[in-house]
Amino acid sequence: MSTTRFPEGFVWGVSTSAYQIEGATTEDGRGPSIWDVFPGGRNGDPACDHYRRHGDDVRLMKDLGMAAYRFSVSWPRVMPTGRGRVNGPGLDFYDRLVDELLAAGIAPYATLYHWDLPQALEDEGGWTSRDTAHRFADYARAVHDRLGDRVGTWFTINEPWVAAFLGYGAGVHAPGRRSAAEAFTAAHHMLLAHGLGLEALRSAGVGRAGIVLNLSPVLTPGQLGDLDARPSEEDAAAVARIDALNNRQFLEPVLRGRYPADLLALVERTAGLGHVHDGDLDLIGRPIDLLGVNYYTPTAVQARPGAAADPAFPGSEDVLFCSVPTAVTAMGWPIVPSGLTLLLRRLSREYPETEMMITENGADFVDVLTADGIHDVERTSFIEEHLRALRVALEEGAKVRGYLVWSLLDCVEWADGYRRKFGLVHVDLETQRRRLKDSALWYRDVIARNGLPDGRTRRPTLETVAARAGVSRATVSRVVNGEASVSAEARDAVLRAVRELGYVPNAAARSLVTRRTDTVALVLSEPRHGGDALIAAIVRYVTSMLEGAGKQITLMLADTADSRRRVIQHVEARQADGVVLLPPDDHGPLAERLARTGVPVVLLGRPAVASLVPHVDVDDAGGAAAATAHLLGRGRRRIGMVCGPTDLVAVQDRLAGHRDALREAGLRPLLALAGLDRESGAAAAGRLLSDHPELDALFATSDDLAIGALRAARDLGRRVPEDLAIAGFGDIDAASCTTPALTTVRVPVEDQALALARLMLSRLDGRHAGPVVLPARLVVRDST
């Protein structure tokens, strides 16, 4: 076998899921799913209208040479309430789809659950209820009864980690719950559903069945750069813990019939083990025929004492999730093809008897629609490099039987809606017209030759187009930017070269005409509420990321009237391509004045007045509500608030979140206004506690105020947390060093920097950009 060829019989295809493409959510008896009800869902939009247009989509797959199509069956379409009555018209759709696939010579691969739980079952507890696993087995039998004579390969559950920990732990996916204990319980019940579903399929005679897991190699940042690097003992322990949560929590029960001991300790501490019954693991661990592997990116972590646990990884306290210094997709996921080789090498070593299939691999990129096609070079390159990584693993002996691209169509990317583009085929959401991207045509050729081209896909450059057209780089740039000064002959030559090469203009091409400086001004106002550490960190991270994207940074102060005037003059003179404005308060008229220059501006923090200027903010209201709910959950019913200056937007939002949480509990807020420093926090807390000695908890709108409250409590003889629980906001360095250590709400500094840099780059590329609101995370320590 050559280095570009794949084994004979290697299966090429694509994957989709029912909720993301079918539409028709209320037709032919389909019941609502948790994604139809979830606030981040589509609420009945037509998606890709695959329900009506599946015939056209099957013909597309046939024309592209696909050998396999992995689709998911919609549980609420088959059983509208998740149990009992089977909906005949819903199954009729899958009948038609399977028949059309077989007629086109495409093997149907059915996935029974891809996250669209019937809402009726969620109302009864969802995946936290053991009964849901048994209802899944009934549903599996019903689907097999209709399709089993024609579907040869079955997958039970798709990515239980995502469904459990993003849906029940972090709350960013349906059903939107936020409970670490419920996430672990849901994960186990999904595995139990796999075991019961597999048993139902086996009893019906199915000979080829498995499960699909999203797997990710977990490494330290140092190992990403050098696989031979030896991490410290602390970093190695962090890697092992996240690997247990993300990978071994599912691999070991399915392939070995047991949970890892280090995982069980985390589960027992968080959720107990009462949901794991005798005999469960025997069911879960029954042999499978095929392991579906979904790979997108690795996970980088290192030990960081005091780091808050990520809600998606309960038990991950003292672990820092690190950014990966490499190119990223439009979704921000690092592009590391070698991670696929590492993953398959590991699976082959630890589970050598297991046959595998890559059931999802693909990327979201911003596609540019042109008159002569969609030249998505980045997506083609992404798939090609991952296939080369897969080819290395095959050469080493990995038992990988096929590769399925995610995805056939641009579709609904769950809570991210329609803005993500993973498809080989573009879908116009207004007309539902399908258009093949260049990546689809390239993939068609790979399938036809059962292998990769000898040369790698490369993006045509400005110089390439200029050489093909026989003109200068500046002439190409003028044509790209629509200048009228170019002769008709030169214009025709450039456009012909653009079409032939599939060239997509980039910032370099535009800069020759627009006189871009490739410089971004990082403008600092005067911090007002102890934000020095935040600002320093964001300056460091934003500068690093923008410089990594080829931008120069000009640091400017805007702390006086004269300095603000100089900033405006600098930008008006087009000495900067964009402006990042810090910190998150008191932007004043500067932001709007800069926005009127026509130069892209992004802000850190929500402006006080509604604005069209894109900004990055933290969910201050949600963080305050979480801290207040935590105090209520600890049985505290008499909660006072030490509130910073209410002219600050962040304080306004934190006050609103606190009030909302109290209102839901039938309580009223009790406030004491303070300034910015610890002394004012101590004074305000002292007044509250003296006037209201019955208080059993205090929430402060900043950690400095909370540290002052700790001092006031000590001076008044109140014991923390026995007599009085105290929580803050910000997770400054001192918060973990107080006595007792302070419960607080962590503001994600690195995530803010990443979002600011991405927002700036999006604006520089001319893309629409809206506000970005990042979740704040509760950090529970001894003070509560």
N, C-alpha and C positions, 0 to 999 in steps of 0.2 A: 504494500500500500504506500503511495507517495505521501509526502507531508501535507498535501492539500486534499487528498481523497479521504472519503469516509468509508466505513465498512459496508460491504454489500448488505442490502436489506435495512440500512439505517433509515429511520422514519423521520420525514420532514413534515412540519405542519405548523398550525397556529392554535392559540387558545383564546377563549372569550369567556364572559360570564353572563348569566341571564339578566340580572338587574341592570348591568351596564349597557346592554345593547338592545334588549327586546322591546322596551316600551310596552304599550297596551296593558298598563297596570290595572285597569279596571274592566277589562273586556273578557268575555267568555268565562265569567265566573271566577276570575282570579281574585284572591283575597289580598288584603294589605300585608306587606312585609314590614319589618322593623325599619327598613331604609325608606319606605314610603312615608313613615311617620316621623322619623328622625329629622330634626331641624336642618341638618346639613344635606338631606337627601333631595331628590328631584321633585317629589310631590306629584308624580304622574306624568312627567314630561315624556315625549315620545322616544327619547334616547336616539338610537339609530334605526328605530322602526323595524328591527330584525324580525319581529313577529309577523309582519306582512311581507317583508322583502327578503326573507331567508332564501327564496329561490334564486334571486339575483346574487346574493352573497355566496351561495354554494357554487354558482357558475363562475364567480370571481376566483374562488379557491381552486376550482378545476383548471381554469386558464393559467393559474400560477403554478400548477403542478403539485398541489398539496396532496400528501398521502394520508394525512390524519387531521381531524378537527376535534379539538377538545372544547366542548361546550358544557355549561352547567344547566341543570334542570331547576326550574323555579318551584320550590316547595309550596309556596302559597298558590301557585297556578295549578298544581296537582291536588293539593289538599288545602282549600282556602282557610280553614281554621287550624291547620296543622295536624288534625286527627280525624278519624272517622271517614266521612263521605269523601270518595274520590271524584274529582271533577273531570268528567269525560272529555269535554271540549279542550281542557288544558292539556291533557295527555295526547289528544289528537294532534296538537301542534308539533309535539316531539315525534309522533308517528310520521308526520309529513317530512319533518326535517331529516330524520334518520333515513327514510326511503330515498330522499333526494341525494343525500350524501352517498349512499351505496350506489345509486344509479350513476353518480359522477366518479365512482371509483375511489372515494374518500372514506377511510375508516372512521366511524364515530367513536369518540372517547367520551364517556359520560361522567361528569362530576355531579354528585348528588347534592352537595351543599357548598355553595359559594357565598355565604354570609347573609342570605335573604331569609332569615327566620320568619315564619308567620307571626304577625303581631299578636294574634290570639294566644299563642304559646308564650310570648314574652309577657303578656298580661298575667300569665299563671306562674311567672318566675323565670321564663326563658331558660338559658343554659345554666342558671344556678339551680334549676330544678332537675333532679335525677330523672323525672318522668319524661323530660324532653328527649333524652337519649333513647328511650323505648319508643317514643312516637316517631323518632327518626327511623328506627328499624321497620316500623309499619309502613312508613313512606317509601323506604327502599324496596320493600316487597312489592308495593303497588306499582312503582315505576318499572321494576324488572318484569312484573307480570305482563306489561304492555310491550316493553322494548327488548326484553332479554333474548328473544330469538334472533335479533339483528345487531345488538351492541356486544362487542367482544371484550372490551376493556372498560372497567368501572373504577372510578375513584370515589371514595366515601366523602371525606371532608377536605376542603381546601384551606390551607394556612390557619390552623386553629390558634396559633400564637396571635395573629392579627385580630381574629374575631374575638378572642378572649381578652387580650391585654389592651388593645386599643378600644374595644367596645365596652368592656366591663371594668377595666382598670383606669385608663387615661381618659375615657369618655369622648375621644375624638372621632370614633366610629359609632354607628348604631350598635346597641340601643342608647349609648351615651351615659352609661353608669360610671361612677368613679369610686371603686372599692377594690383595694388590693385583694381582700379575702374573696370577694366575688369573682375576681379575675382568675384566681387559682382554681376555684370551684368550677367555673365555667370551662376552663381548659381541661380539667379531668373529665367532665361530663361530655365534652366533645370527643375526647379519646374513647370514652365508653360508647358513645354513639358510633364511632368508627368500628369498634369491636362488635357491637350488636348488629350494625348494618352489614359488616363483613359476614357474620354468621348467617344473616338472612339471605345474602347473595349466594353464599356457598350452598345453603340448603336448597336453593333453587337451581343449582347446577353451574354457577359462574366459575370459570376456570382462570380468569385473569382479573385480579382486583388489587387495589392498593389505596394509598393515601397520598396527599400532596402537602409538603411542608415547605415553608419559607426558611431557608437555612443561610447562615452567614458566618464566614470565618471571623473569629474574634481575635484581635491582635492589639498589641501596644503600638503607638505611633512609631516607635523605633523599629519594631518588627516589620511594619509596612515598608520601611525603607531598606531594611536588611533582615531577611528571614532568619539569618544565623545569629542575629542579636539576641542576647540572653537578658530577659527582663529581670528586674529586681524581684525579690520574694513577694513584696507587696503588690507589684504590678501583675505578677503571675497569678496571685490569688484573685485579683480583680478580673482578669481575663477568664479564669475558671468559673467565677460566679456568674458572669454574664453569659458565658457559653452554656452553663447549666440552665439558665432561664430561657435563652433563645433557642438553643439547639437540643441539648440532651434531655430537656423536659419532655420532648416528643419522640426523639429518636430511640431512646432507651426503652420506654414502655412499648412502642410499636414493634421494635426489632429485637428486644431482649426480654420483654415482659416484666420490667422492673423500673422503678424510679431511681435516679442517682441519689446516693445518700446525702450529698451536700445540698441537693435541691429539696429533699424531704425536710431537712432542717429549716430551710427558708419557709416552706409551705406550712409546716407545723407552727412556726412562730407567728405567721401572718393569718392563717385561715384555720389552723387545726387540721386534723386528718380524718375527721368524722365523715367527710364526703367520699372517702376512698374505702370501699367495702371489700370484704373477702371475696375473692374470685374475679374482681374487676380486671386485675392485671393479666390474669389468664386469658380473659376475653380479648383485651386490648392487644396482647402479644401474640395472637394467633398468626401464623405465617401469611405474609402478603406475597404477591407475585411481582409487584412493581412499585418502587418508591418514586413518586413525583417530586422533583427538586426544583424549587423556584429560587433563582439567584439573581440579585440585582447589584448588591454592593457589600463590602465587608463592614465590620463594626470595629471602631478603634476606641480603646479605653485605657485608663491608667488609674492607679490609686490616687485618691485625693481626700485626705481626712477632712471631715466636715461637709463634704459635698452632699447635697440632698439627693434622695432616691428619685429616679425618674419614675413617674407613675406607670409607665409602660413596662417597667422592670422592677416590680416590688421586691424589696430586699437589696436594692442597688446603692444604698447609702454608702458614702465614702468612696464612690467610684465616679470618675469624671469621664463623660462621653466626649471624645475629641473629634474635631474636624480633621478631615484627611486632606493633606496638601496636594491636590491633584485636580484635573479637570472635572467638572460636574455636569450633570444633566440639567435641564431647565427646572427640574424639581429639586435641584440641589443635592442629588445623590452622587457621591464620588464615583468616578468611572475607574474601576480596577479589574480589568479582565483576568489578571493572574489570580484573583481571588476565587474564580471558578475552578481553576486547576487545583488550588489549595484545598478547596472544599471537596472536590471529587476524590482527590488523593486521600484525604482524611476518611471519607466514607468508605472507600475501597479497602483501606487498611483496617478500620474498626468493624466493618460489616461486610466482609469479603463475599458472602453468599448472596448479597442483595443486588438484584437488577434495578437499574435506575432509568429514568427519562427526565430530561430537562423540560419541565412542563410550563415554565415561564422564564423568559429572559427578554428584555427590551428596554426602551428608554423614552422618556419624554423630552422632546426638543421643540423649539419654536419653528414651525414650518412657514416658509415663504411661498405663497401661491403666485406663480407667474403664468403668463399666457401659454408657455410651452411646457408646463409641468411643475412638479414639486420636487426640487432638487435637494433632498434631505441627506446631504453628505454625512452629517454627524451621526444620524441613525444607522446608515449603512456601515459606517466605520465602526460604530459600537457593536453591531451584530457580528461583523467580520472578525473583530478582535476577540470577541467572546467565543466564536466558533474556533478560532485558532487555539485559544486556551483549552477549549473542550477537546480539540484534536490532540493536544499534548497529553491530556488525561487518558484518552483512548489508547494512545501509544504505550502508556504506562500500565494498561490493563484494566482501566475502569470499565465496568459493565453498564455503559450508557447506550440505550437502544434507540434513542431518538431525541429530537430537538424541536420544541414548539415555541415560536416567537409569541411574545405578548406585545401587540395583539393584532388581530386582523384589522380592526376598525378603530378610528378615533372614537372614543366613547366617553361615558360618564366615569370620571375617576373618583367615585365615591364622594367623600366630603369636599373634594376639590372641584367638583362639578365638571363643566365642559372645557375648562381652560387647559387641561393636560392633554397632550397629543402623543399617545403611544402607538398609534396604528401604522400599519403598512399602507393602509388605504385611508385617504382623507374623506370625511363626511361633511357635506354642507348641511348644517342643521336646519336651514330654512327650506331647502329643496330636497334634502336627503340624497342628493347626487353623490355617487362614489367616484373618487379619482385615485388611480394608482400613483403612489409616490415612487421616486426612483429606487427607494429601498425595496419596494415590492418587486420591481423588475429585476433588481440585482439578486434578490432572494430566489426568484423564479429560475435564474440562471444557475445558482448554486444547486438547487434541487435537480435541475436537468443534468448537471454534470456529476451530481453526488459528491461535490467537493468545492473547494474555494478556488478563486482565480489565482494565478501565480503571483501577480503583483498586488500590493495593497491599494485600497481605495484612498485617494488623496483629494483634498479640496483644491479645486483650481484657484490660482492666485491672480491678483491684478496683473502681475507680470506675464502670467501664462496667456491671459486674454489679450494683452497688448502685443505679445509676440505673434499670436495666431492672427490678429487683425492687422498687424504691420503698422501700429500706431504707438504713440507714447502712453505711459501710464496716466498722465494728466488727461489725455483725450478720452481714455476709457472712463476715468472718473467723471468727466463732464457729461458723457453720454449717460452714465448710470444715474447722475443727478438731474438729468433733464435739461441741461443748458442748451440754449438755442444757437450758440455761437459755433457749434461743430458742423462741418459740411455734411451734406446728405451722404456723400460717398463714404466718409469716415464713419458716420453713424451706422450705416448699413453694415460695414465691415465689423464694427464692434458688436452690434446686436447679433450678427451671424455667429461670431466667435462665442458670445455668451450662450447662445442656444446650443451650439455644438459641444461646448465644454460643460454645460450645466452649471455655469458660474452664478453664485449668490453673492451680491455685493455685501461687503462688511464695512466696519467703521473706517478702515484704512482707505478704502475706495472713496468713501464719502468725504474724508477729511481733506483731500486735495482741493476740493471745491469749497467746502464749508469752512476751511481753515481751522480745523480742530487743533487744539493744543495738546490733547491727551493729558490734560491737567484737571484735577478736581480740587476745588477749594474746600478745606475742612475748617468751618467757621465755629469758633467757641464763644458763646456768650458767657456772662459771669454766672457760675452756679449759685443757686440760692438755698439749697437745702442739703448740704453735706454730700454733694454728688461728685466730689473730687475723684474718688476711687472708680466710680462708674465711668466718668468721663475719660480718665486715664486708660482704663481697659478698652473702652470703645475706640478711642483714638488709635491705640496700638493695633487692635484687630482690624478695624476698617482700613487703616493705612496698609497693613500687611496684605489684605485681600485685594484692594484696589491696585496696589503696586504689582501684585501677582498677575493682575489682568492687564498689565502694561500701562497703567496710569501713573502720572506723577502727582504728588500731594503737595499742595500749598497750605500751610497752617496759618490761619488768620484769627485775630482776636476781634471781638465785637462787644467790648465791655464799656465803651464810652460813645458819646455821640459822634466824635471825630472818627473813631475806629469803625463805627458802623457805616459812616459815609465813605470811608476808604474802601470798605468791602463792596459797597454798591458800585462805586466807580470801577473797581477792579473787574467786577462781573459784567458791567455794562460795556466795558472795553473789550469784552470777549477774551479775556486773559485766562478764563477757566471754562471748561466744557460743562461743568456741573458743580453744584454746591451741596455739601452735607452740613446741616446746621445743628449744632449741639448747644446746650444740654436740653433736657426735656421740660423746661419751664421758662416762662417769661420771654417767648420769642418776640413778643411785641409786633410792631409793624414791619420788622425787618424781613420776616419770611415772605409776607405778601409783596413787599417792595422788590425783593429778589425774584419772586415768581413772575412779576410783570416784565422782567428783562427778557423773558423767553428762554433763559438758560434753565435746564432741568434742576429742580431743587427738591431735596428730601429732608424731612425733619426727624429728629429723635424726640418722640413724645407727641401726644395729641395736643394740637393748639387749642387755646381757650375759646376761640371763635371758630365756628364751622368754616372749613377751608377746603379748597380743591388741591392744595399741596399735599402730595403723598407723605405719609409719616409711618414710623414704626413705633408701636406703643406696647406696653405690658397691660394685661388684663388686671388693672388695679382693683376694680370692683369685684371681679371673681376671686382674686386673692384674698381680699378682705372678708368676703362672704365665706370662703373656705376656713379662714382662721376663726371667724365667729362661730361657724357651724362646728368646728373642732371643740371650741370651748363649751358649746351647748351639749355636744356629745359626751363631754366629760362630766356632765351633770351640773355645770355652772349655769345659774339662772339669773344672777344679779351682776350684769356685766357693764362696766363703765368704759368710756373711750377717752383716751388722751389724744386730742386732735390737733395736728399742725395747722399752719396758716391756710385758711380756706380759699385764699385767692390762687392757690396752686391747683392746677388741674388734677394732678395725681392725688392730692389730698381730697379733693371733691369726689373723685371716683371711689376712693377707699371708704370715705364716709358713706357714700351711697350703698356700697356693697355691704357694709356693716349694718346699716339700717334695714336693708332688704332681708338679711338673714334673721335679724331680730324680729322683724314684722312677721315672717313666716312662722316663727315660734310663739307669736302672740305677745311679744315683749316690746318695750319702747326704749329708745336709746337714752343714755345719760352721758353728756359730754362735758369735758373741760378743755378749753382752748389753750394751746401752748404755742411756743415759737418753734425754733429749729433745733436747739441744742439740748443737751442732757439736763442742764440746770432748769430750763423751762419745763422739761418733761417731769422732773422731780417735783417742781412747784405745782404743776397742774395735777399730778397724781396725788400729791399730798392734800390738796384742796378736796379732791373727789373723795378720798378715803376718810378725811375728817368729817366732811358733810354727810357722807353715806357709809358709815362703818359696816353696813350689811353687805357691801359689795364682796363678791367672791371671785371676780375676774376683772382684768383690765386688758383692753386691746389698744395698742398705740399705732399711729399711722406711720411711724418710722422706728427703726431699731434704736436710734439715739434717744428718742422719747421713751421707749420701753426700758432702756438701761437706766434712764432717770427714774422711771417708775419703780424699778427694782430697788434703787437707793431709797426712795420715799417709803416703800413698804418696809424695808429694813429699819429705817429710822422710827417708824410707827410701831415696830414690834410685830409686824405681820409676817408669818412664815410663808415662803413661796416654795412649792405650790400647795402646801397643806391647807393654808388659810386663803391664799390668794393665787390664782393662776394669772400669768402675764404672757402676752404674745405681742410681737412686733411686726415690722415689715421691712424687708430689704436684704436680710442675711448679710450684713456687713461683717468684716473679719472679726470684730469684737463680739458678735452675737454668740459664737460658739465658745467664747472664753469667759463669759459671765458666770457668776455663781448664784443660783444654778444656771446652766446653759439655757439660752433664750430660744423658745419656740418662735418661729418667724415665718415670713413668706419670702421665698427666694425669687429675686428678680434675675432672669437669665441673661447675664451680661454678654456671653459669647454669642448667644442666639440673636440678641439685638444687633450686635455688630455684623453678623452674617446677613441678617435681613436688611440692614441699612446698605451694605455693600451691594447686595443683589438688587435692591430697589434702585440704587444709583445706576448700576449697569443696565438695568432694564430701561430706565429713562434715557440713558445715553444712546441706546439702540433704537429709540423711538417707539418703544412698546408702551402700551397703556399700563399704568401702575396705580393700584388703589392702596388704601391703608393696610398695614400688617399689624395684627394684634396678637401678641405672643402670650401663652398661658404662664401664670405665676404658680409656683409650686410651694405647698406647705411643707415646712421642715419642723418636725415635732421633736422637741428636746425636753429637758427636765423641768422647765419653768411652768409647764402645764400638766 
